[in-house]
Amino acid sequence: MYQQGIRAVIFASSPVSLEHLAALAGRGLFIVTFDRRFHEGDFANVDCVTVDNVHGSAMATRHLLDLGHRRIGFLSGPIETESRNDRYDGYRRALAAADIAPRRNWLWEGPGDGGRDFGDAGAADQGRAGALELLSRPEPVTAIVAINDMYALGAYAAVRSAGLKVGSDLSIVGFDDIVLAGLVEPGLTTIRQPIRLMAKSAVNRLVGHLHPGTGAGSVGRGDFKPELVVRGSTGRPRD
């Protein structure tokens, strides 16, 4: 893309490090990262747009704690991107604040076959497989914080195949608030990201860099605030 004359990109990924882009950044490529915080030491021509993933995941976990859950699982693929790290960190922080030590058997981060799929295509299948495994472990979890809504919807399928009910036998919280979250039954409790505002901000920052003086541009690096949307997929744990 750089060789074709592109001088600014929205990088729709959240790697912890951008060192692999250092050479291009040094040649003048402007980068807006999506779903990644600005890091000390990042290049001067890097801007960032993200939601506060730590706070969002902590909100999801606290919601389950407030309902009375104490065995809360975390359902994810490989925790290797910054957004996944932050969401896992928020989950652990909320448990720690409630004096609960997270157990290793409450975490599922992939099938263990070395897969590194971060896309949505296989997320529902991954969510189903992970939720079934969490339910089969000793002292199974009574609630799950899923890394995103597609994983959460996969967990719905796991609950049904186990002969259980979402919201009463297992509570599930997603992250994103995609359209399907409000269409499934019961509706998915999730953390809403203001995706349209985030996308508009990313484009404005890119345009403002390429065309100074147009009124577009960065309003300062910072996180957008997530919102907890409560629907029917969460409830009090069974006795």
Rosetta silent file (secondary structure, phi, psi, omega in degrees, C-alpha in Angstrom):
SEQUENCE: MYQQGIRAVIFASSPVSLEHLAALAGRGLFIVTFDRRFHEGDFANVDCVTVDNVHGSAMATRHLLDLGHRRIGFLSGPIETESRNDRYDGYRRALAAADIAPRRNWLWEGPGDGGRDFGDAGAADQGRAGALELLSRPEPVTAIVAINDMYALGAYAAVRSAGLKVGSDLSIVGFDDIVLAGLVEPGLTTIRQPIRLMAKSAVNRLVGHLHPGTGAGSVGRGDFKPELVVRGSTGRPRD
SCORE:     score description
SCORE:     0.000 S_00000001
   1 L     0.000  -39.715  178.741    0.000    0.000    0.000 S_00000001
   2 L   -63.569  -41.332  179.704    2.848    2.393    0.776 S_00000001
   3 L   -65.071  -22.851  178.396    4.425    1.644   -2.592 S_00000001
   4 L   -88.688    3.605  176.296    1.101    2.561   -4.226 S_00000001
   5 L   102.495   -1.557  177.896    1.169    6.004   -2.625 S_00000001
   6 L   -67.285  130.865 -178.663   -0.889    5.365    0.530 S_00000001
   7 L  -122.799    3.274  176.211    0.404    7.643    3.298 S_00000001
   8 E  -152.796  137.223 -178.804   -2.158    7.041    6.068 S_00000001
   9 E  -137.837  148.885  165.855   -3.907    3.888    7.240 S_00000001
  10 E   -95.552  117.754 -174.883   -6.402    2.798    9.853 S_00000001
  11 E   -95.313  100.313 -171.895   -4.829   -0.284   11.378 S_00000001
  12 L   -85.156   60.434  178.091   -7.779   -2.428   12.475 S_00000001
  13 L  -155.017  170.382 -176.600   -5.903   -4.571   14.934 S_00000001
  14 L  -134.700   58.106  176.106   -4.535   -4.266   18.440 S_00000001
  15 L   -66.750  147.643  179.713   -1.003   -5.696   18.640 S_00000001
  16 L   -62.875  -39.537 -178.697    0.815   -4.897   21.853 S_00000001
  17 L  -117.714  146.728  175.657    3.812   -3.603   19.883 S_00000001
  18 L  -109.301   17.441 -175.819    4.002   -1.668   16.611 S_00000001
  19 H   -58.940  -30.588 -179.650    7.724   -2.279   16.121 S_00000001
  20 H   -67.996  -10.549  177.462    7.057   -4.264   12.937 S_00000001
  21 H  -105.733    6.744 -173.644    5.782   -0.977   11.423 S_00000001
  22 H   -58.692  -44.131 -176.863    8.764    1.120   12.530 S_00000001
  23 H   -62.444  -44.372  179.819   10.378    1.284    9.093 S_00000001
  24 H   -67.955  -39.518  177.761    7.189    2.465    7.375 S_00000001
  25 H   -62.352  -38.343  178.522    6.447    4.952   10.137 S_00000001
  26 H   -65.786  -24.058  178.580    9.949    6.307    9.734 S_00000001
  27 L   -89.866    1.437  173.489    9.251    6.881    6.023 S_00000001
  28 L   110.420    3.837  179.332    6.188    8.957    6.895 S_00000001
  29 L   -70.091  125.135  176.893    3.275    6.517    7.069 S_00000001
  30 E   -90.956  132.613 -173.449    0.605    7.875    9.451 S_00000001
  31 E  -124.483  126.349  169.267   -1.138    5.142   11.429 S_00000001
  32 E  -108.094  114.871  178.671   -4.428    5.247   13.318 S_00000001
  33 E   -89.372  140.724 -179.588   -4.770    2.099   15.406 S_00000001
  34 E  -109.233  128.617  179.075   -8.251    0.842   16.200 S_00000001
  35 L    72.584   34.566  178.058   -8.888   -0.929   19.532 S_00000001
  36 L  -147.795  135.704  178.392   -5.430   -0.158   20.908 S_00000001
  37 L   -77.094  157.421  172.985   -4.207    2.354   23.499 S_00000001
  38 L   -75.508  135.011 -177.873   -1.332    4.765   22.873 S_00000001
  39 L  -110.579  145.271  170.898    1.880    3.470   24.456 S_00000001
  40 L   -57.113  127.047 -178.576    4.841    5.328   25.829 S_00000001
  41 L    96.582   -5.695  174.219    7.438    5.021   23.088 S_00000001
  42 L   -64.593  157.461 -178.843    4.960    4.740   20.194 S_00000001
  43 L   -63.634  152.665 -179.124    5.929    6.640   17.049 S_00000001
  44 L   -62.497  -31.367 -178.029    5.016   10.319   16.837 S_00000001
  45 L   -98.301   38.498  171.836    2.827    9.686   13.788 S_00000001
  46 E  -116.937  130.848  172.964    0.648    7.076   15.508 S_00000001
  47 E  -122.513  160.759 -170.718   -2.799    7.951   16.803 S_00000001
  48 E  -137.068  141.144  174.700   -5.162    5.619   18.626 S_00000001
  49 E  -131.961  124.149 -179.156   -8.903    5.060   18.931 S_00000001
  50 E  -158.134  164.858  168.688  -10.257    2.536   21.408 S_00000001
  51 E   -92.783  159.284  177.119  -12.828    1.845   24.066 S_00000001
  52 L   -76.539   89.443 -174.527  -11.681    1.447   27.684 S_00000001
  53 H   -66.328  -35.459  178.946  -11.497   -2.342   27.537 S_00000001
  54 H   -62.289  -49.488 -178.365  -10.277   -2.745   31.133 S_00000001
  55 H   -63.940  -41.017 -179.181  -13.190   -0.749   32.516 S_00000001
  56 H   -62.260  -46.725 -179.754  -15.705   -2.483   30.254 S_00000001
  57 H   -67.428  -36.170  176.228  -14.670   -5.982   31.249 S_00000001
  58 H   -63.624  -39.477  177.006  -14.570   -4.983   34.915 S_00000001
  59 H   -60.937  -43.703  179.535  -18.153   -3.670   34.565 S_00000001
  60 H   -60.859  -44.123 -178.414  -19.258   -6.980   33.072 S_00000001
  61 H   -68.446  -42.037  178.967  -17.642   -8.931   35.902 S_00000001
  62 H   -63.601  -35.308  176.245  -19.014   -6.634   38.622 S_00000001
  63 H   -58.095  -44.660  179.295  -22.506   -7.063   37.181 S_00000001
  64 H   -68.437  -39.690  176.824  -22.193  -10.820   37.678 S_00000001
  65 H   -61.680  -41.745 -179.601  -20.702  -10.374   41.147 S_00000001
  66 H   -64.411  -27.300  177.395  -23.597   -8.103   42.118 S_00000001
  67 L   -78.405  -10.956  178.073  -26.008  -10.851   41.056 S_00000001
  68 L   109.354    2.073  179.746  -24.296  -13.214   43.496 S_00000001
  69 L   -74.372  140.660  177.135  -21.980  -15.181   41.193 S_00000001
  70 L  -126.609  -19.610  174.773  -18.633  -16.258   42.625 S_00000001
  71 L  -108.604   92.470 -172.845  -17.435  -18.811   40.059 S_00000001
  72 E  -114.942  121.136 -179.339  -17.109  -16.644   36.956 S_00000001
  73 E   -89.245  160.981  175.270  -15.329  -17.929   33.856 S_00000001
  74 E  -122.525  119.713 -171.945  -13.481  -15.986   31.172 S_00000001
  75 E  -111.397  116.655 -175.191  -14.061  -17.230   27.624 S_00000001
  76 E  -154.802  164.932  163.534  -11.596  -16.137   24.934 S_00000001
  77 L   -82.981 -161.297 -178.684   -9.310  -17.176   22.135 S_00000001
  78 L   -55.025  127.439 -178.231   -5.553  -16.595   22.544 S_00000001
  79 L   -88.226   75.784 -173.799   -5.004  -13.648   24.902 S_00000001
  80 L  -125.688  -15.197  175.686   -2.274  -12.093   22.785 S_00000001
  81 L   -92.687  162.830 -178.241   -3.707   -8.826   21.473 S_00000001
  82 H   -63.981  -41.999 -178.233   -3.895   -5.694   23.587 S_00000001
  83 H   -62.238  -40.058  178.827   -7.689   -5.587   23.640 S_00000001
  84 H   -69.286  -40.142  175.451   -7.880   -9.183   24.877 S_00000001
  85 H   -58.718  -45.133 -178.284   -5.187   -8.544   27.470 S_00000001
  86 H   -65.735  -39.776 -179.824   -7.069   -5.491   28.713 S_00000001
  87 H   -68.715  -37.025  175.534  -10.397   -7.310   28.924 S_00000001
  88 H   -67.070  -37.773  178.615   -8.798  -10.167   30.842 S_00000001
  89 H   -63.897  -42.366  178.240   -7.131   -7.619   33.124 S_00000001
  90 H   -62.038  -40.906  176.458  -10.476   -5.945   33.847 S_00000001
  91 H   -59.649  -48.404 -178.701  -12.020   -9.300   34.723 S_00000001
  92 H   -66.280  -38.242  179.047   -9.197  -10.123   37.135 S_00000001
  93 H   -62.549  -42.386 -179.432   -9.298   -6.670   38.725 S_00000001
  94 H   -65.232  -40.378  177.213  -13.016   -6.958   39.435 S_00000001
  95 H   -64.637  -43.164 -179.405  -12.557  -10.386   41.020 S_00000001
  96 H   -61.588  -39.377  178.941   -9.632   -9.132   43.105 S_00000001
  97 H   -64.697  -23.474  177.370  -11.725   -6.202   44.359 S_00000001
  98 L   -96.375   12.086  179.867  -14.288   -8.768   45.543 S_00000001
  99 L    60.396   37.565  176.681  -11.535  -10.796   47.291 S_00000001
 100 L  -116.676  124.497  177.933  -11.888  -13.639   44.796 S_00000001
 101 L   -87.946  120.222  179.804   -8.762  -15.263   43.388 S_00000001
 102 L   -64.487  137.365  179.907   -9.359  -16.313   39.765 S_00000001
 103 L   -97.891  150.815 -178.917   -8.710  -19.997   39.198 S_00000001
 104 H   -61.139  -35.297 -177.347   -6.945  -21.424   36.194 S_00000001
 105 H   -79.859    5.406  171.072   -9.880  -23.708   35.407 S_00000001
 106 H   -93.599   -4.970 -176.911  -12.130  -20.641   35.062 S_00000001
 107 E  -108.380  133.724  171.371  -10.149  -19.519   32.003 S_00000001
 108 E  -128.948  119.751 -178.019  -10.515  -20.841   28.449 S_00000001
 109 E  -128.415   45.640  176.721   -8.242  -19.284   25.824 S_00000001
 110 L   114.404  166.932 -175.083   -8.498  -21.593   22.855 S_00000001
 111 L   -76.759   -3.634  178.530   -8.400  -25.310   22.103 S_00000001
 112 L    79.678   15.089 -179.735   -4.670  -25.641   22.786 S_00000001
 113 L  -101.456   13.131  179.263   -3.840  -26.636   19.208 S_00000001
 114 L    84.494    4.855 -179.389   -1.778  -23.534   18.517 S_00000001
 115 L   -66.153  143.139 -178.277   -4.570  -21.778   16.643 S_00000001
 116 L  -129.995   40.983 -178.170   -4.298  -17.996   16.425 S_00000001
 117 L   -82.141  117.492 -180.000   -7.619  -17.092   14.813 S_00000001
 118 L  -107.866    5.176 -177.163   -8.748  -13.638   15.996 S_00000001
 119 L   -88.302  176.032 -178.620  -11.571  -13.166   13.501 S_00000001
 120 L   -81.799  -19.661 -171.797  -15.309  -13.575   13.864 S_00000001
 121 L   -55.531  -45.076 -179.069  -15.628  -16.462   11.398 S_00000001
 122 L  -102.896    7.417 -173.274  -14.770  -19.152   13.927 S_00000001
 123 H   -65.403  -40.729 -178.651  -15.631  -17.212   17.085 S_00000001
 124 H   -64.965  -42.511  177.628  -19.049  -18.777   17.637 S_00000001
 125 H   -63.452  -40.468  177.388  -17.647  -22.309   17.281 S_00000001
 126 H   -63.292  -42.168  179.426  -14.809  -21.384   19.630 S_00000001
 127 H   -62.663  -39.877  178.953  -17.288  -19.965   22.121 S_00000001
 128 H   -64.810  -47.906 -179.045  -19.381  -23.119   22.019 S_00000001
 129 H   -62.900  -42.464 -178.377  -16.367  -25.398   22.522 S_00000001
 130 H   -66.853  -42.607 -179.983  -14.958  -23.242   25.296 S_00000001
 131 H   -64.876  -39.989  177.218  -18.218  -22.945   27.197 S_00000001
 132 H   -60.722  -40.132  179.246  -18.773  -26.723   27.038 S_00000001
 133 H   -68.112  -42.404  178.675  -15.303  -27.255   28.487 S_00000001
 134 H   -62.028  -36.019  179.796  -15.837  -24.715   31.270 S_00000001
 135 H   -73.103  -21.578 -176.604  -19.127  -26.418   32.163 S_00000001
 136 H   -92.219   -8.458 -177.693  -17.469  -29.841   32.295 S_00000001
 137 L   -78.333  159.877  176.663  -14.666  -28.894   34.697 S_00000001
 138 L   -56.472  141.455 -174.812  -14.786  -29.583   38.458 S_00000001
 139 L    47.744   66.305 -175.326  -16.899  -26.944   40.230 S_00000001
 140 L   -60.282  153.291  179.916  -18.181  -25.543   36.939 S_00000001
 141 L   -66.873  153.843  175.098  -18.656  -21.819   36.565 S_00000001
 142 L  -102.316   -7.974  179.848  -22.095  -20.297   37.069 S_00000001
 143 E  -153.191  157.446 -178.628  -21.373  -17.328   34.802 S_00000001
 144 E  -134.742  133.711  165.680  -19.131  -16.406   31.884 S_00000001
 145 E   -99.379  116.017 -178.383  -17.548  -13.170   30.711 S_00000001
 146 E   -95.613  148.531 -176.320  -16.966  -13.650   26.977 S_00000001
 147 L   -64.772  -28.854  174.620  -14.275  -11.785   25.045 S_00000001
 148 L  -159.108  176.550 -174.582  -16.892  -10.596   22.532 S_00000001
 149 H   -66.179  -34.819 -179.679  -20.489  -11.161   21.507 S_00000001
 150 H   -64.996  -40.238  173.869  -19.724  -13.875   18.951 S_00000001
 151 H   -63.022  -41.163  179.634  -18.027  -15.969   21.637 S_00000001
 152 H   -62.388  -41.381  179.680  -20.990  -15.296   23.915 S_00000001
 153 H   -68.642  -31.724  172.105  -23.468  -16.446   21.268 S_00000001
 154 H   -63.707  -36.400  177.055  -21.420  -19.597   20.797 S_00000001
 155 H   -64.305  -31.898  174.977  -21.775  -20.172   24.537 S_00000001
 156 H   -55.129  -46.449 -178.442  -25.566  -20.006   24.050 S_00000001
 157 H   -63.147  -38.077  178.365  -25.304  -23.078   21.812 S_00000001
 158 H   -63.169  -43.095 -179.377  -23.216  -24.878   24.433 S_00000001
 159 H   -62.562  -44.470  179.626  -25.790  -24.196   27.132 S_00000001
 160 H   -63.398  -42.882 -177.919  -28.624  -25.499   24.947 S_00000001
 161 H   -68.668  -21.215  176.936  -26.711  -28.651   23.990 S_00000001
 162 L   -87.980    2.233  179.234  -26.061  -29.327   27.679 S_00000001
 163 L    76.267   23.351 -178.141  -29.796  -29.191   28.367 S_00000001
 164 L  -112.725  177.294 -179.206  -29.496  -25.956   30.347 S_00000001
 165 L  -122.881  134.167  175.929  -30.956  -22.462   30.043 S_00000001
 166 E   -68.382  133.435  177.767  -29.121  -19.197   29.449 S_00000001
 167 L    96.601  -30.784  178.456  -29.765  -16.703   32.238 S_00000001
 168 L  -109.216  -45.445  177.075  -31.009  -19.212   34.781 S_00000001
 169 L   -89.374  -34.033  177.861  -28.494  -22.092   34.642 S_00000001
 170 E  -143.991  125.306  175.942  -25.602  -20.076   33.222 S_00000001
 171 E   -90.800  142.104 -175.730  -25.281  -16.309   32.989 S_00000001
 172 E  -134.801  132.895  173.987  -23.386  -14.890   29.999 S_00000001
 173 E  -122.484  132.775  177.822  -22.043  -11.402   29.302 S_00000001
 174 E  -101.642 -164.973  178.421  -20.617  -10.416   25.913 S_00000001
 175 E  -152.103  123.024  175.530  -18.673   -7.400   24.649 S_00000001
 176 E   133.701  -45.989 -172.014  -19.501   -5.144   21.639 S_00000001
 177 L    64.486   58.264  173.017  -23.339   -5.075   21.467 S_00000001
 178 L   -71.772  167.841 -175.778  -23.613   -6.274   17.881 S_00000001
 179 H   -56.393  -40.897 -177.471  -27.060   -6.340   16.277 S_00000001
 180 H   -62.178  -23.446 -177.043  -27.571  -10.026   17.089 S_00000001
 181 H   -60.704  -33.232  179.535  -27.181   -9.323   20.813 S_00000001
 182 H   -92.326   -3.055 -177.088  -30.643   -7.767   20.906 S_00000001
 183 L  -102.449  -25.653 -179.075  -32.255  -10.334   18.596 S_00000001
 184 L   -72.867  165.374  179.140  -31.413  -13.619   20.320 S_00000001
 185 L  -125.077  120.247   -3.920  -33.599  -15.074   23.043 S_00000001
 186 L   -72.214  158.470  177.664  -32.899  -14.298   25.790 S_00000001
 187 L   -57.923  146.962 -175.504  -31.253  -11.014   24.805 S_00000001
 188 L   -86.006  120.952  168.280  -27.529  -10.880   25.467 S_00000001
 189 E   -67.879  131.122 -172.952  -26.261   -8.750   28.336 S_00000001
 190 E  -154.338  171.878  174.592  -23.167   -7.083   26.915 S_00000001
 191 E  -101.670  118.749 -176.372  -20.757   -4.167   26.995 S_00000001
 192 E   -85.847  130.542  170.162  -21.626   -1.651   24.297 S_00000001
 193 L  -100.923  137.698  176.515  -18.881    0.061   22.318 S_00000001
 194 L   -78.798   71.987 -169.914  -19.803    3.313   20.532 S_00000001
 195 H   -58.664  -43.501 -178.234  -18.522    1.844   17.263 S_00000001
 196 H   -63.002  -42.841  178.568  -19.869    4.559   14.953 S_00000001
 197 H   -65.452  -39.321  179.099  -18.319    7.332   17.056 S_00000001
 198 H   -65.209  -42.982  179.478  -15.037    5.431   17.256 S_00000001
 199 H   -64.739  -41.875  178.776  -14.985    4.862   13.492 S_00000001
 200 H   -62.667  -41.112  178.615  -15.790    8.524   12.811 S_00000001
 201 H   -62.665  -42.906 -179.682  -12.992    9.571   15.159 S_00000001
 202 H   -61.633  -44.997 -179.470  -10.511    7.265   13.425 S_00000001
 203 H   -66.879  -41.923  179.252  -11.380    8.630    9.981 S_00000001
 204 H   -60.678  -39.276  179.979  -11.304   12.246   11.194 S_00000001
 205 H   -65.875  -40.576  178.852   -7.843   11.761   12.656 S_00000001
 206 H   -65.792  -47.289 -178.917   -6.592   10.290    9.395 S_00000001
 207 H   -64.873  -40.313 -179.689   -8.160   13.035    7.255 S_00000001
 208 H   -63.076  -32.330  177.229   -6.943   15.724    9.625 S_00000001
 209 H   -72.278  -42.544 -177.192   -3.382   14.466    9.270 S_00000001
 210 H   -74.010  -31.879 -175.290   -3.536   14.310    5.462 S_00000001
 211 L  -131.241   73.931  178.856   -5.380   17.623    5.070 S_00000001
 212 L   -57.149  144.206  177.730   -4.505   20.015    7.908 S_00000001
 213 L    89.225    1.223 -179.972   -6.841   22.949    8.291 S_00000001
 214 L   -87.187   -6.778 -177.707   -9.971   21.115    7.132 S_00000001
 215 L    96.547  -15.218  176.244  -11.438   20.989   10.625 S_00000001
 216 L   -87.021  166.566  175.764  -10.951   17.244   10.953 S_00000001
 217 L   141.629 -176.675 -176.366   -8.340   15.744   13.168 S_00000001
 218 L   -76.445  142.213  173.087   -7.483   14.372   16.564 S_00000001
 219 L  -107.308   21.861 -178.822   -9.136   15.722   19.694 S_00000001
 220 L   103.063  139.647  179.718   -6.482   14.086   21.854 S_00000001
 221 L   -68.764  139.301  179.173   -5.707   10.485   22.525 S_00000001
 222 L   177.137  166.078 -177.827   -8.110    8.822   24.922 S_00000001
 223 E   -93.397  141.127  168.340  -10.486    5.972   25.459 S_00000001
 224 E   -77.109  151.989 -175.910  -14.168    5.978   24.609 S_00000001
 225 L   -90.368  131.037  176.304  -16.389    4.925   27.492 S_00000001
 226 L   -80.885  166.650 -178.880  -18.148    1.545   27.370 S_00000001
 227 E  -136.729  133.127  176.012  -21.710    0.998   28.571 S_00000001
 228 E   -80.710  125.270  176.787  -23.272   -2.030   30.280 S_00000001
 229 E  -113.821  111.534 -175.066  -26.469   -3.155   28.522 S_00000001
 230 L   -93.387  124.279  175.042  -28.444   -5.568   30.697 S_00000001
 231 L  -128.646 -155.142 -169.614  -30.717   -8.082   28.987 S_00000001
 232 L   -86.926    0.923 -176.220  -32.005  -11.541   29.824 S_00000001
 233 L   -82.226   -1.753  179.014  -28.789  -13.596   29.608 S_00000001
 234 L  -125.447  143.894  178.442  -27.804  -12.800   33.192 S_00000001
 235 L  -162.353 -179.267 -179.973  -29.542  -13.621   36.454 S_00000001
 236 L   -69.786  148.494  179.007  -28.863  -14.794   39.963 S_00000001
 237 L   -69.961  151.938  175.247  -27.058  -18.166   40.313 S_00000001
 238 L   -68.934  151.888  177.285  -29.059  -21.226   41.240 S_00000001
 239 L   -62.800    0.000    0.000  -28.717  -22.404   44.838 S_00000001
